[in-house]
Amino acid sequence: MDIAHLIQSALAPVFLLSGVGVTLGVMTGRLARAVDRARHLEDLLTRHPADARQIHDDLLVLVKRTRYLNAAITMCGCSAVLIALVVITLFANVFFGSGFAGTIALLFVASMVFITGAYIAFLIEVRMATRNLRIGPVP
């Protein structure tokens, strides 16, 4: 295999890695917003103790959401590492002889399992956020 063909073979995982990076950015943005909201609610709790029940309920939802986001971010990061290893192994396969095909396939499948898990956790978090959404005054 010549170097041009090798680079062509490595392009698909590199584009996938780029997409995972964008996904990580979205997820970390949502996590930051959830953390900011939790800090705001904790501040409200000290200033408005009469609303403690509702604030505690909202904080409980945020704790659950951040757990799902943390899991999604972790799985996304693992997927990114595995995709990078796929690219490295593709090059190692050419330079050190063929024998890494099974390893390449296994790394790629594992990265897909992690990214699938990340998207599932992310979808659960989004569902939780929309299910507990309140707009306007609470009756």
KEKE-3310 file (N, C-alpha, C; in steps of 0.2 Angstrom, whole numbers, plus 5000, padded with zeros to 4 digits):
npx = (5004:5003:5008:4999:4987:4986:4984:4972:4964:4964:4957:4943:4941:4947:4939:4928:4933:4934:4920:4916:4923:4916:4904:4908:4911:4898:4892:4899:4896:4883:4884:4891:4881:4872:4878:4880:4867:4864:4872:4866:4853:4857:4861:4849:4842:4848:4843:4829:4822:4809:4805:4811:4808:4804:4816:4825:4820:4822:4836:4839:4835:4845:4856:4855:4854:4867:4875:4872:4877:4890:4893:4891:4900:4912:4911:4912:4924:4932:4929:4934:4948:4950:4947:4958:4968:4964:4968:4982:4986:4982:4993:5004:5001:5004:5018:5025:5021:5008:4995:4988:4975:4964:4965:4963:4950:4943:4946:4939:4926:4924:4925:4914:4904:4906:4903:4890:4885:4887:4879:4866:4866:4867:4855:4845:4848:4844:4831:4827:4829:4820:4808:4807:4806:4801:4792:4789:4779:4777:4762)
npy = (4994:5011:5027:5037:5030:5025:5037:5041:5030:5033:5045:5044:5039:5051:5061:5057:5058:5072:5075:5069:5077:5089:5085:5083:5096:5101:5094:5097:5110:5110:5104:5113:5124:5117:5116:5129:5133:5125:5131:5144:5141:5136:5148:5155:5147:5151:5164:5163:5154:5150:5144:5132:5118:5117:5121:5112:5100:5104:5105:5091:5086:5092:5086:5073:5075:5080:5069:5060:5068:5068:5055:5053:5062:5056:5043:5048:5054:5042:5036:5044:5043:5029:5030:5038:5029:5020:5026:5028:5014:5010:5016:5010:4997:4997:5001:4992:4979:4968:4963:4969:4970:4964:4970:4984:4983:4979:4990:5000:4996:4996:5009:5014:5008:5015:5028:5026:5023:5035:5044:5039:5041:5055:5058:5054:5063:5075:5072:5072:5085:5092:5087:5091:5105:5121:5135:5152:5158:5147:5138)
npz = (5000:4995:5001:4998:4997:5010:5017:5012:5017:5030:5031:5034:5047:5053:5050:5057:5070:5071:5071:5083:5091:5090:5095:5108:5112:5112:5122:5133:5134:5137:5150:5157:5157:5165:5177:5180:5182:5193:5203:5203:5208:5220:5226:5226:5235:5247:5248:5247:5256:5258:5246:5246:5244:5230:5224:5229:5222:5209:5209:5211:5199:5191:5196:5192:5178:5176:5179:5168:5158:5161:5160:5146:5141:5145:5138:5125:5125:5127:5115:5106:5108:5105:5091:5087:5090:5080:5068:5071:5071:5058:5051:5057:5053:5040:5040:5048:5044:5038:5049:5058:5055:5062:5074:5071:5066:5078:5087:5080:5080:5094:5097:5091:5099:5111:5106:5103:5115:5121:5114:5117:5131:5131:5124:5134:5144:5137:5136:5149:5153:5145:5149:5162:5160:5164:5160:5163:5177:5191:5195)
capx = (5000:5007:5006:4993:4981:4985:4981:4964:4961:4964:4953:4937:4942:4949:4933:4924:4936:4931:4913:4916:4926:4911:4899:4911:4910:4890:4890:4903:4892:4877:4886:4893:4875:4868:4882:4879:4860:4864:4875:4861:4848:4859:4861:4842:4840:4850:4839:4822:4821:4802:4804:4816:4805:4805:4823:4828:4818:4826:4843:4839:4835:4851:4861:4854:4856:4875:4878:4871:4881:4897:4894:4891:4907:4917:4911:4914:4932:4935:4928:4940:4955:4950:4947:4965:4972:4963:4973:4989:4986:4982:5000:5008:5000:5008:5025:5027:5018:5001:4994:4984:4968:4959:4965:4960:4943:4941:4947:4934:4920:4924:4924:4907:4900:4907:4900:4883:4883:4887:4873:4861:4866:4865:4847:4842:4849:4840:4824:4826:4829:4814:4802:4807:4806:4795:4792:4784:4778:4774:4756)
capy = (5000:5017:5032:5041:5026:5025:5043:5040:5026:5036:5051:5043:5040:5057:5065:5054:5061:5078:5075:5067:5083:5094:5082:5084:5103:5102:5091:5101:5116:5108:5102:5120:5127:5114:5118:5136:5133:5123:5137:5149:5138:5136:5155:5156:5143:5155:5170:5162:5148:5147:5140:5126:5112:5117:5122:5105:5096:5106:5103:5084:5084:5094:5081:5067:5077:5080:5062:5057:5071:5066:5048:5054:5065:5051:5039:5052:5054:5035:5035:5048:5040:5023:5032:5040:5023:5017:5030:5026:5007:5010:5018:5004:4991:4998:5001:4986:4973:4967:4959:4973:4971:4962:4975:4990:4982:4979:4997:5004:4993:4998:5017:5015:5006:5020:5034:5025:5024:5043:5047:5037:5045:5062:5058:5053:5069:5080:5071:5074:5092:5095:5084:5096:5112:5125:5142:5156:5157:5141:5140)
capz = (5000:4995:5007:4996:4999:5017:5020:5010:5022:5037:5031:5036:5055:5055:5050:5062:5076:5070:5073:5090:5095:5090:5100:5115:5113:5113:5128:5138:5135:5141:5157:5160:5158:5171:5183:5181:5184:5200:5207:5204:5212:5227:5228:5227:5241:5253:5248:5247:5259:5257:5240:5247:5241:5223:5223:5230:5217:5203:5210:5211:5192:5188:5198:5187:5171:5175:5179:5162:5154:5163:5157:5139:5139:5146:5133:5119:5125:5125:5108:5102:5109:5101:5084:5086:5089:5074:5063:5072:5070:5051:5049:5060:5049:5033:5041:5052:5041:5039:5055:5063:5053:5067:5079:5068:5066:5085:5089:5077:5083:5101:5097:5089:5105:5115:5104:5103:5122:5123:5111:5121:5138:5129:5123:5140:5147:5134:5138:5156:5153:5142:5153:5168:5158:5166:5157:5166:5184:5193:5198)
cpx = (5004:5004:5000:4987:4980:4982:4973:4961:4960:4960:4946:4937:4943:4943:4928:4926:4934:4924:4912:4918:4920:4906:4902:4910:4902:4889:4893:4899:4886:4879:4888:4886:4871:4872:4881:4872:4860:4867:4870:4855:4850:4859:4853:4839:4842:4845:4832:4821:4814:4801:4809:4814:4806:4812:4827:4826:4821:4833:4844:4839:4842:4857:4861:4856:4864:4878:4877:4876:4888:4898:4895:4898:4913:4917:4913:4921:4935:4934:4933:4946:4955:4950:4955:4969:4971:4968:4980:4990:4986:4990:5004:5007:5004:5016:5028:5025:5011:5000:4990:4977:4963:4959:4962:4952:4940:4941:4941:4927:4919:4923:4917:4902:4900:4903:4892:4881:4882:4881:4867:4860:4864:4857:4843:4842:4844:4833:4822:4825:4822:4808:4801:4807:4799:4796:4787:4783:4775:4768:4756)
cpy = (5006:5022:5036:5037:5025:5031:5043:5036:5029:5042:5050:5043:5047:5062:5063:5057:5068:5079:5073:5073:5088:5092:5084:5091:5104:5100:5095:5107:5115:5107:5109:5124:5124:5116:5125:5137:5131:5128:5142:5147:5138:5143:5157:5153:5147:5161:5169:5155:5145:5143:5134:5120:5111:5117:5115:5100:5098:5104:5095:5082:5086:5089:5075:5069:5077:5073:5059:5061:5069:5059:5049:5057:5060:5046:5042:5052:5048:5034:5038:5045:5033:5025:5034:5034:5019:5020:5028:5018:5006:5011:5012:4998:4991:4998:4995:4979:4972:4962:4962:4973:4969:4968:4982:4989:4982:4986:5001:5002:4996:5006:5018:5013:5012:5026:5033:5026:5032:5046:5045:5041:5052:5063:5058:5060:5075:5079:5073:5082:5095:5092:5089:5103:5115:5132:5146:5155:5150:5142:5138)
cpz = (5000:5000:5005:4998:5006:5020:5018:5015:5029:5037:5035:5044:5057:5055:5055:5069:5076:5073:5080:5094:5095:5095:5107:5117:5115:5120:5134:5139:5139:5149:5160:5162:5164:5177:5185:5184:5191:5205:5208:5208:5219:5230:5230:5234:5247:5254:5249:5250:5259:5251:5240:5243:5234:5221:5223:5224:5210:5203:5209:5203:5189:5190:5193:5180:5171:5176:5172:5157:5155:5160:5149:5137:5140:5140:5126:5119:5124:5118:5104:5103:5105:5093:5082:5086:5083:5068:5065:5070:5062:5049:5051:5056:5043:5035:5044:5049:5042:5045:5060:5061:5058:5073:5077:5068:5074:5088:5086:5080:5090:5101:5095:5095:5109:5113:5104:5111:5124:5120:5115:5128:5136:5128:5129:5144:5144:5136:5145:5157:5150:5146:5159:5167:5161:5163:5161:5174:5186:5197:5205)
residu = (MET:ASP:ILE:ALA:HIS:LEU:ILE:GLN:SER:ALA:LEU:ALA:PRO:VAL:PHE:LEU:LEU:SER:GLY:VAL:GLY:VAL:THR:LEU:GLY:VAL:MET:THR:GLY:ARG:LEU:ALA:ARG:ALA:VAL:ASP:ARG:ALA:ARG:HIS:LEU:GLU:ASP:LEU:LEU:THR:ARG:HIS:PRO:ALA:ASP:ALA:ARG:GLN:ILE:HIS:ASP:ASP:LEU:LEU:VAL:LEU:VAL:LYS:ARG:THR:ARG:TYR:LEU:ASN:ALA:ALA:ILE:THR:MET:CYS:GLY:CYS:SER:ALA:VAL:LEU:ILE:ALA:LEU:VAL:VAL:ILE:THR:LEU:PHE:ALA:ASN:VAL:PHE:PHE:GLY:SER:GLY:PHE:ALA:GLY:THR:ILE:ALA:LEU:LEU:PHE:VAL:ALA:SER:MET:VAL:PHE:ILE:THR:GLY:ALA:TYR:ILE:ALA:PHE:LEU:ILE:GLU:VAL:ARG:MET:ALA:THR:ARG:ASN:LEU:ARG:ILE:GLY:PRO:VAL:PRO)
# end
